[in-house]
């Protein structure tokens, strides 16, 4: 973010233009934020719909916990990764 110019050196017209420019920038940022929030809401709704369709099962239901435990507790590095 850039610093404001020395305000005492700006004319009234320059100050008004600076205000207008910053207000337009704020409007653009606000619009972009609303679009992003809308996309996030759509994605969350899709995730909820998928969870309901799957009967509420979690993706971790498909994970082999014993295999992961063996990997995480192994003292040696996997082959080829020395």
N, C-alpha and C positions, 0 to 999 in steps of 0.2 A: 504494500500500500504506500503510495507516495505521500509525502508531506504536503501540507497546504503552503501556498506561496506566502510571501510577506504581505499580509493583508493591508497594511497601511499604504502600500504602493499601488494597490488596485483601484481603478475608478469604480464608480457606482455601477456602471454598465458591465464592467468585468466581474464584479461581485455577483450581479444578477445572473450572468451567463454561467459562472461557476456553480451557483446554487442550482440553476436549471440542469446543468450537466450532471451534477451529483444526484439530483432527484431522479433523473432519467436512469442513471446507473442503478440506483436503489430499486427502481421499478423493475428493471430488467432482471436483477438478482432475485427479487421477490417472485417474479413470474417463473424463473427457472427453479426456484425452491419449491413452488407449488406443483410444478410438473414432476419433479423428483419425488415428492411426497405421494403424488398420485400413482406413480409407477411402483413405489414401495408398497402402497396399499393393495394394488393389483397382485403383486407377487406374493404378499402375505396371504391374501384370500385364496390364491391358487394353492399355496402350501397347505392351508387349513383344509381345503377341499380334498386334496390328495390324502391327507392324514385321515379324514373322515371316511374316504373311500376305502382305505386300506384297513379300516377297523381300528385306527389309532395306533397301529404298530409303528415302531420307531425304526429308522434305518439301521440302528445298532442291533436289532433283532437278527439281522443276517450275518453279524460278525461272529467269527469263531473265537470266543474269548480264550479258550485253552491255547489256541495257536498264538494269539497275541501275547498271552502270559509267557509262553515259552520263548518267544522272540525277545520280549522285554527283559526277561530274567537271564538270558544267555550271556555268558561271560566273554565269549569269543565274538569277534566281528564276523559278519556274514562272508562267505567265500568270495574272493575277488575284491574285497574292500579293505585291504590292509593299509 
